[in-house]
Amino acid sequence: MLWLLTKSAIIPNEWQDYYSCYATVSGETGTEQAIVGETVENVEVCFSVRYCEKISSIISTKYRIIFRNEIYDIMAVNHFSYTKKYLKFKCRKARR
């Protein structure tokens, strides 16, 4: 199950539930990087979901995805030539 969250317009740095759906996960890649003596992982993943009007207006700067209790920032949204069949979200695991 995939959860989409939207930024709160009222309270800064707070996220609110927006939509939940099933998704196909693909293109999972990961790297590690040393920053100031600490090893940090960079995980990128793609989520494909069926098209619906509610998610067709999602933009990368105002939404996040929660999948298996991990938070992912949306980097790009692919509309598949606007065929209204699927959407693909390219995401990066958020650092906490």
Phi and psi in degrees as a GROMACS rama.xvg file:
@    title "Ramachandran Plot"
@    xaxis  label "Phi"
@    yaxis  label "Psi"
@TYPE xy
-113.886  134.098  LEU-2
-114.783  131.859  TRP-3
-103.547  133.107  LEU-4
-116.611  149.488  LEU-5
-120.987  150.355  THR-6
-66.4008  140.42  LYS-7
-73.7241  133.216  SER-8
-78.4771  -19.1236  ALA-9
-96.037  -48.2863  ILE-10
-109.52  118.228  ILE-11
-63.3926  149.196  PRO-12
61.8152  20.7447  ASN-13
-116.289  140.691  GLU-14
-115.108  145.109  TRP-15
-121.822  148.831  GLN-16
-60.5539  139.106  ASP-17
-122.037  -46.9388  TYR-18
-164.068  147.454  TYR-19
-129.953  146.735  SER-20
-163.2  172.613  CYS-21
-88.5781  149.904  TYR-22
-143.928  158.18  ALA-23
-101.414  130.621  THR-24
-100.643  133.095  VAL-25
-150.145  169.145  SER-26
60.4572  36.8006  GLY-27
-77.9871  122.822  GLU-28
-133.58  157.671  THR-29
-154.049  148.938  GLY-30
-139.423  163.291  THR-31
-118.658  148.909  GLU-32
-143.661  139.586  GLN-33
-94.8441  119.303  ALA-34
-124.364  117.222  ILE-35
48.8814  49.6892  VAL-36
75.1443  6.61417  GLY-37
-119.408  135.032  GLU-38
-84.0497  124.959  THR-39
-119.94  134.21  VAL-40
-94.0547  142.986  GLU-41
-117.982  106.323  ASN-42
-111.024  126.477  VAL-43
-117.371  143.106  GLU-44
-150.845  154.147  VAL-45
-115.587  138.14  CYS-46
-118.242  126.293  PHE-47
-107.311  130.713  SER-48
-132.378  154.789  VAL-49
-67.646  146.657  ARG-50
-68.6348  140.097  TYR-51
-153.149  158.795  CYS-52
-58.3485  -37.9348  GLU-53
-64.8006  -36.3506  LYS-54
-94.1331  -7.68264  ILE-55
-67.5151  -20.7178  SER-56
-97.455  7.81542  SER-57
-68.4035  133.1  ILE-58
-119.251  154.555  ILE-59
-68.3253  -26.0247  SER-60
-83.1174  -16.6102  THR-61
-115.23  4.79611  LYS-62
-134.579  156.73  TYR-63
-135.571  165.205  ARG-64
-122.435  138.47  ILE-65
-113.562  125.871  ILE-66
-139.149  121.821  PHE-67
52.3719  47.2388  ARG-68
62.0612  18.633  ASN-69
-113.337  143.088  GLU-70
-97.9644  133.563  ILE-71
-124.363  131.514  TYR-72
-84.8771  135.568  ASP-73
-80.9459  124.077  ILE-74
-95.9484  -34.75  MET-75
-155.898  152.796  ALA-76
-122.14  124.017  VAL-77
-104.984  120.939  ASN-78
-94.102  8.33145  HIS-79
48.5322  58.2141  PHE-80
58.7573  25.8942  SER-81
55.5818  41.3507  TYR-82
-81.7879  -7.86646  THR-83
61.423  38.6593  LYS-84
-113.359  -48.5534  LYS-85
-141.892  160.104  TYR-86
-127.796  144.881  LEU-87
-124.512  126.864  LYS-88
-107.296  118.967  PHE-89
-90.1774  123.579  LYS-90
-129.571  159.457  CYS-91
-125.923  136.16  ARG-92
-62.1823  129.335  LYS-93
-76.3444  142.103  ALA-94
-85.618  137.562  ARG-95
